[in-house]
C-alpha cells in the first residue's frame, strides 16, 4: 500500500507510521525513515540507489535499496516529500508502479512487501484554519470536509497526476484537540519517565492542572505536540529528579503532580486513587 499523510507539523503523522510498524511488523524500528530535506540535491538523491560508477561508495550500494534487501518487510517513510529532488519522484514512480527498484549495480530490489508512506505539510495553512468551536457536530464535519478538499487541491497543484494516481490514499490530519493533547501528554510522560520511575519503584500520575499548564505554556499550533515532550522533561522529570535527590520523595511513593501557586508540586496520594488513574493511562497507551 502507499499513502500520503497531510497535515501541520507535530500532529502525529510520523508517530502513526511508527505505530503501524510496531503493530504490523512487531517493531517500530522496522520503519525506514528518510528525511527528504536531506535529499533536495541531485547527488544526494542518487545515494538512495547508490553512487554512480567512478564515485566514492559505488561498491556499497544504495542507502534505501540495501536496507530493503536486508529487510524486505518494512514501512518506508518519505518525510516531507515535497522537499525531495525530482529524481526521488522518478524512483517512487517505479516503486509504486512496478513494486521494484534497480540499484546502481543493476540489481533488482523488490518493494512488494513494503508499505510506502509519505508525509507532507502541504495544505497545512488550510488545515490550521479548522475551528469547530461553537459549531454543531454536523457543521464541524462539513467544515473539515471543506478544509480537507482545499488541502487535497493544493497537493494536486504540487504533484503530477501521474504521481498522485499511483497513491492508494491521501489522509488529512487535523490540528490536535485539547482532549487529544491530554492523551499525548500521558503517553509521552510514560515514555520519558519509565527509566527514572522504574529504577526507584515510584508511581506517579499527572493531574489535569499540570496538563493544562503545559499545554498553555508550551503548545503552539505552528509546531504541534513536539514541544510537549521537552516540556515534560523540563517541568516534571528534572524537578522530580531534584525531589528524589533531596529525599523529599522516597521509593515506593505514590505521587500526583499538580500545578498550584504557579508551580508544579508533587503530592503523595492514596494508592486506590492512583491505581484507577494508572489503568486509565495504560489503556490509552495500549
Residue pairs with C-beta under 8 A, 6 or more apart in sequence:
1 115
1 116
1 168
1 169
2 96
2 115
2 116
2 117
2 118
2 166
2 167
2 168
3 115
3 116
3 117
3 118
3 167
3 168
3 169
3 170
3 171
4 81
4 117
4 118
4 119
4 120
4 155
4 167
4 169
4 170
4 171
5 13
5 16
5 17
5 117
5 118
5 119
5 120
5 171
5 173
6 119
6 120
6 121
6 122
6 123
6 127
6 151
6 152
6 155
6 170
6 171
6 172
6 173
7 13
7 119
7 121
7 123
7 124
7 127
7 172
7 173
7 174
8 121
8 124
8 127
8 128
8 173
8 175
8 221
8 222
8 224
9 121
9 124
9 222
9 223
9 224
9 226
10 223
10 224
10 225
10 226
10 227
11 173
11 174
11 175
11 176
11 224
11 225
12 173
12 176
12 184
12 225
13 119
13 173
14 33
14 77
14 79
14 119
17 31
17 33
17 75
17 77
17 117
17 119
18 28
18 31
19 28
20 31
20 75
20 115
20 117
21 27
21 28
21 29
21 30
21 31
21 74
21 75
22 28
22 30
24 75
24 115
25 73
25 74
25 75
30 71
30 73
30 74
30 75
31 74
31 75
31 76
31 77
32 64
32 67
32 68
32 71
32 74
32 75
32 76
32 77
33 77
33 79
34 48
34 63
34 64
34 76
34 77
34 78
34 79
35 79
35 80
36 78
36 79
36 80
36 81
36 82
36 83
36 84
36 88
37 80
37 83
38 44
39 45
39 47
39 48
39 83
39 84
39 85
39 88
40 83
40 84
40 85
41 85
42 85
42 87
44 85
45 84
45 85
45 87
45 88
45 91
46 52
46 87
46 104
47 62
47 63
48 62
48 63
48 64
48 65
48 88
48 91
49 62
49 64
49 65
49 91
49 101
49 102
49 103
49 104
50 57
50 58
50 60
50 61
50 62
50 65
50 103
50 104
50 105
51 57
51 58
51 60
51 104
52 58
52 104
53 104
58 104
60 66
61 69
61 103
61 104
61 105
61 107
62 103
62 104
64 76
64 101
65 101
65 103
65 107
65 109
66 103
67 74
68 74
68 76
68 101
68 109
68 110
68 111
68 114
69 107
69 109
72 110
72 113
72 114
73 113
73 114
74 113
74 114
74 115
75 114
75 115
75 117
76 111
76 114
76 115
76 116
76 117
77 117
77 118
77 119
78 84
78 88
78 92
78 116
78 117
78 118
78 119
79 119
80 119
80 120
80 121
81 88
81 118
81 119
81 120
82 120
82 121
82 122
82 158
89 159
89 160
89 163
91 101
92 116
92 118
92 163
93 162
93 163
93 166
94 100
94 101
95 101
95 111
95 116
96 116
96 166
96 167
97 166
99 110
99 111
99 112
100 108
100 109
100 110
100 111
100 112
101 108
101 109
101 111
102 108
102 109
103 109
118 167
120 155
122 151
122 154
122 155
122 158
123 150
123 151
123 152
123 154
123 155
123 172
124 151
126 147
126 150
126 151
126 154
127 147
127 148
127 151
127 172
127 173
127 174
127 175
128 175
128 221
129 147
130 143
130 144
130 147
130 174
130 175
131 143
132 139
132 140
132 143
132 144
135 143
144 174
147 172
147 174
148 172
151 172
152 170
152 172
155 164
155 170
156 164
164 170
175 221
175 224
176 184
176 224
176 225
178 215
181 211
181 215
181 219
181 225
181 228
182 208
182 211
183 284
184 225
184 228
185 206
185 211
185 214
185 215
185 228
185 232
186 206
186 281
186 284
186 285
187 281
187 284
187 285
188 225
188 228
188 229
188 232
189 206
189 232
189 236
190 281
190 285
192 229
192 232
192 233
192 237
193 204
193 232
193 236
193 237
193 240
196 202
196 237
196 240
196 241
196 244
197 203
197 204
200 244
200 251
201 251
201 252
202 244
202 249
202 251
202 252
202 253
202 255
203 253
203 254
203 255
203 274
203 278
204 240
204 254
204 255
204 256
204 257
204 266
205 255
205 256
205 257
205 269
205 274
205 277
205 278
205 281
206 236
206 256
206 257
207 256
207 257
207 258
207 259
209 258
209 259
209 260
210 235
210 236
210 257
210 258
210 259
210 264
212 259
213 235
213 259
213 264
214 228
214 231
214 232
214 235
215 228
217 231
218 227
218 228
218 230
218 231
219 225
219 227
219 228
220 227
235 264
236 257
236 264
239 264
239 266
240 249
240 255
240 257
240 266
243 249
243 266
248 266
249 255
249 266
253 268
254 268
254 269
254 270
254 271
254 274
255 266
255 267
255 268
255 269
256 266
256 267
256 268
256 269
256 273
256 274
256 277
257 264
257 265
257 266
258 264
258 265
258 267
259 265
